[in-house]
Amino acid sequence: MVEFDHAFRQRLRELFVWRRDVRRFRTDPLPVDAIDRLIETACLSPSVGLSQPWRFVIADDAVRRQAVIDDFKSCNADALNTYAGERAARYATLKLSGLEQAPGHIAVFADKASDIGHGLGRATMPETTEYSVVAAITAMWLAARAEGIGLGWVSILNPTRIHAILDVPDTWKFIAYLCVGYPEAECDRPELEQAKWEHRRGADEFTLRR
Ligand SMILES: Cc1cc2c(cc1C)N(C[C@H](O)[C@H](O)[C@H](O)COP(=O)(O)O)c1[nH]c(=O)[nH]c(=O)c1N2
């Protein structure tokens, strides 16, 4: 039986504490096999009915990447317009993607039409397909950090546009666009906390007992 000792659990806890959403990347390339390795680890994640609905699109093409960057700029400008006053001023200072610097771009989709898993667990809750994909992204996030690689989730994008830019099947639902690369710096606090946008709250705020 595989056992994990106290020292391992402490290190694992540190991995959780030091995992960050990274927006500031160094531009030096990742090892050639890094992205494949992260995807391989992500595929060990739990999924409803063992459906493995995650679909990864490694975006290397410069034209497609630029189109994603342009979409981000447009969506981010729209997002800024939804705020007013001091909140808008603060939003304008935030760096909310590392798309232009990150050496790796991975779009992640959920295949809503796949037969894998034979529908188990999805009948009453079809959204468990998307939940499974998010579980895989979380695993990838932690696995990346364990090898010193940063990952940044970008959702300030138009899913329909991303679909067209990457030319993927209609049955795939866009879940996430991930920037991957070496972070400029490490930190144990979220960047949005450092920027005074929001602060991390403790578990007691989110836990009910019945
Ligand atoms: C579903 C989803 C979507 C997004 C994010 C996360 C998740 C889970 N996050 C990252 C988010 O801001 C970050 O996780 C929190 O601020 C907490 O920081 P740490 O991840 O702990 O560093 C994020 N960050 C960002 O700069 N631009 C974005 O578009 C998004 N979108």
The ligand as a Gaussian input file, in Angstrom:
#p B3LYP/6-31G(d) Opt

LIG

0 1
 C      -12.760000      29.831000     -13.218000
 C      -11.624000      30.793000     -13.044000
 C      -11.486000      31.865000     -13.922000
 C      -10.451000      32.784000     -13.756000
 C       -9.561000      32.629000     -12.674000
 C       -9.699000      31.530000     -11.802000
 C      -10.704000      30.631000     -11.979000
 C      -10.829000      29.461000     -11.029000
 N       -8.552000      33.546000     -12.507000
 C       -7.615000      33.406000     -11.370000
 C       -8.171000      33.985000     -10.090000
 O       -8.181000      35.382000     -10.141000
 C       -7.296000      33.492000      -8.932000
 O       -7.400000      32.105000      -8.857000
 C       -7.700000      34.110000      -7.610000
 O       -7.473000      35.495000      -7.635000
 C       -6.925000      33.512000      -6.444000
 O       -5.543000      33.616000      -6.695000
 P       -4.608000      32.348000      -6.692000
 O       -5.107000      31.391000      -7.764000
 O       -4.703000      31.714000      -5.338000
 O       -3.226000      32.868000      -7.007000
 C       -8.362000      34.559000     -13.419000
 N       -7.328000      35.439000     -13.270000
 C       -7.117000      36.409000     -14.186000
 O       -6.184000      37.201000     -14.029000
 N       -7.902000      36.507000     -15.295000
 C       -8.955000      35.681000     -15.501000
 O       -9.620000      35.808000     -16.520000
 C       -9.212000      34.670000     -14.533000
 N      -10.266000      33.824000     -14.657000

